[in-house]
Amino acid sequence: MSLRQPRRRDSAMQRQLLSWFHSHRRDLPWRRSRDPYGVWIAEVMLQQTRIVAVLPYYERFLKRFPNVESLARAKGESVLKLWSGLGYYSRARNLHRAAREIVATHAGRFPRSLEAALQLHGVGRYTAAAILSIAYDLPLAVLDGNVARVLARLDAIRGDLRAPRTWKRLHARAQSLLVANDPGDWNQALMELGETVCTPRSPRCSECPIAHACRAKKLGLVDAIPAPRKKRPPVHQRIAAVILRDPDGRTLLVADPGAHDHILFSRMWQFPAVEVKRNPQIDLANHLRNSFGMRAVTLQPLPVARHGVTFRNITLLPFLAQVENLPVSGRTRILPLADVIRLPISSATRKIAAAMQHVAT
């Protein structure tokens, strides 16, 4: 079914949705100001991450880096450390690079044009439209999964919403519905409706302020729209990692791409690790011999941990190895074992380090 053209009743629907938003909007910290810096940080953090998870990180990040200049001056490791646990660490790296670009090229102010915003690292069409509409009132419609679902139900659009042709039409529909004199609130109203009422499953149509205009509701298609997306089959993976400990209680972390899982460990400091192909102890011993020249290392099994990354179900197999001397090869870092959690490390590395709680000191 093709997208319908805007009708006069759209204006009434716009007023009703905006009125609902002004009465029901959640009190989120990034909504208390239209400062483009705060809006930008929030939009980047919210990419592929639930609001409840973002809230404490947002508050800490703004306290440590209250403006773009302080973020631009920061060391990359400090930014990653504050981001540690939030996941998708490329967002933090891009945010840091973009902050330096904004200071160097835009006099410390998030650019006001879509073209300039899209030149920044980590800023795509959706993020740019959200920031520019909310902070600067630019008439740019946003389209994410929540907004697409709302629009698809309004117009009873079936099929895969992410199909390029359908997504393009949905974007045109979003732009046609945009309230030009209040684009920021309108965009947020659509997102809020999709997040809290027009949810993927069991939408609360009785609470929807624009249910009267919803074609999917009239046709009994609410539960059929959007069509379920085909999920990628899960991949089961085993990762063996070793915590080397010397007599002084120090350990070794590495940043060697050859031993590095770019998704699981996010290109940050990690314990020596290897994907298990046969036997975890044999594979790990071979890795230590080939990468560090370590032979005859005794590997003590530690409690197994589970970890999930997108479609991957990962079993973490930590081991402890007591050694007289820690090897130095490639990019390595030697530090007290207790200090590991103070570094910018991935959630997987934190789980491996936590296995040491079961070892008597």
Secondary structure, DSSP 4 states (H G I P E B T S, - for coil): -PPPPP-THHHHHHHHHHHHHHHH----GGGS---HHHHHHHHHHTTTS-HHHHHHHHHHHHHH--SHHHHHHS-HHHHHHHHTTS--THHHHHHHHHHHHHHHHSTTS--SSHHHHTTSTT--HHHHHHHHHHHH--------HHHHHHHHHHTT--S-TTSHHHHHHHHHHHHHH--TTSHHHHHHHHHHHHHHTS-SSS--GGG-TTGGG-HHHHTT-GGGSSPPPPPPPPEEEEEEEEEEE-TTSEEEEE--GGG--TTTTTTS-B--EEE-SS-HHHHHHHHHHHHH---S---EE---EEEEETTEEEEEEEEEEE-SS----SSEEEEEGGGGGGS---HHHHHHHHGGGGS--
